[in-house]
Amino acid sequence: ITQDFLARVEFDDTGADGAGAALRIYPQGRSSAVVIDPLVSSASATVAGVRTSILAERTEAFGETPEELAEEFGLTVPNVKAAIAFEYAA
């Protein structure tokens, strides 16, 4: 379990032992566009700097499609779908 979690964390490699502080977390794994970065959106889950919660809320509240959101926010459709899936999995 620990190895699975650590595989999702990107570390700063400037520490004396080659491993420093955690920089960001990829909660769905590194192949997903969803990232938690303390320097972006107050460490909220984001895709290319856009909060995943915003994308999911706009889908639910306004019925916007992933294609519409991708165009509006300058994202890819797969990234929007990953953001929405992340929010509904939580």
C-alpha positions as CSV (number, residue, x, y, z in Angstrom):
1,I,0.0,0.0,0.0
2,T,2.8,2.4,0.9
3,Q,4.6,1.8,-2.4
4,D,1.3,2.4,-4.4
5,F,0.9,5.7,-2.6
6,L,4.6,6.8,-3.1
7,A,4.4,6.0,-6.8
8,R,1.7,8.7,-7.0
9,V,3.9,11.4,-5.4
10,E,6.4,13.5,-7.2
11,F,9.3,14.5,-4.9
12,D,11.9,17.3,-5.1
13,D,15.2,15.6,-5.7
14,T,17.4,18.3,-4.2
15,G,17.6,16.7,-0.8
16,A,21.0,15.4,0.5
17,D,19.8,11.8,0.0
18,G,18.3,12.5,-3.4
19,A,14.8,12.7,-2.0
20,G,13.3,15.9,-0.8
21,A,9.8,17.2,-0.1
22,A,6.7,16.1,-1.9
23,L,5.9,18.5,-4.7
24,R,2.6,17.2,-6.0
25,I,0.4,14.1,-5.9
26,Y,-1.3,12.3,-8.8
27,P,-4.3,10.8,-6.9
28,Q,-5.3,8.7,-9.9
29,G,-1.8,7.7,-10.8
30,R,0.8,9.5,-12.9
31,S,-1.0,8.6,-16.2
32,S,-3.9,10.8,-15.2
33,A,-4.0,14.5,-15.8
34,V,-5.5,15.1,-12.3
35,V,-2.9,16.7,-10.0
36,I,-2.9,18.0,-6.4
37,D,-0.2,20.7,-6.2
38,P,0.1,23.0,-3.1
39,L,1.2,25.8,-5.4
40,V,-1.9,25.6,-7.6
41,S,-5.4,26.4,-6.5
42,S,-4.7,26.0,-2.8
43,A,-3.8,22.3,-3.3
44,S,-7.2,21.5,-4.8
45,A,-7.3,18.8,-7.4
46,T,-6.8,20.3,-10.9
47,V,-6.3,19.5,-14.5
48,A,-4.0,22.0,-16.2
49,G,-4.7,24.5,-13.4
50,V,-8.5,24.2,-13.6
51,R,-10.2,22.8,-10.5
52,T,-11.8,19.4,-11.1
53,S,-14.7,20.4,-8.8
54,I,-15.6,23.3,-11.2
55,L,-15.7,21.0,-14.2
56,A,-17.8,18.5,-12.4
57,E,-20.2,21.1,-11.0
58,R,-20.7,22.7,-14.4
59,T,-21.5,19.3,-15.8
60,E,-24.0,18.5,-13.0
61,A,-25.6,22.0,-12.6
62,F,-25.7,23.2,-16.1
63,G,-25.5,20.0,-18.2
64,E,-22.4,21.1,-20.0
65,T,-20.7,18.3,-21.9
66,P,-17.0,17.4,-21.6
67,E,-16.6,18.7,-25.2
68,E,-18.1,22.1,-24.3
69,L,-16.0,22.4,-21.2
70,A,-12.8,21.3,-23.0
71,E,-13.3,24.1,-25.6
72,E,-14.1,26.7,-23.0
73,F,-11.2,25.9,-20.7
74,G,-8.7,25.0,-23.4
75,L,-8.4,21.4,-22.2
76,T,-8.6,18.0,-23.9
77,V,-11.8,16.0,-23.7
78,P,-10.0,13.1,-22.0
79,N,-8.7,15.5,-19.3
80,V,-12.1,16.9,-18.6
81,K,-13.5,13.3,-18.4
82,A,-10.7,12.4,-16.0
83,A,-11.5,15.4,-13.8
84,I,-15.2,14.6,-13.7
85,A,-14.4,10.9,-12.9
86,F,-12.1,12.0,-10.1
87,E,-14.8,14.1,-8.5
88,Y,-17.5,11.4,-8.7
89,A,-15.0,8.8,-7.3
90,A,-14.4,10.9,-4.2
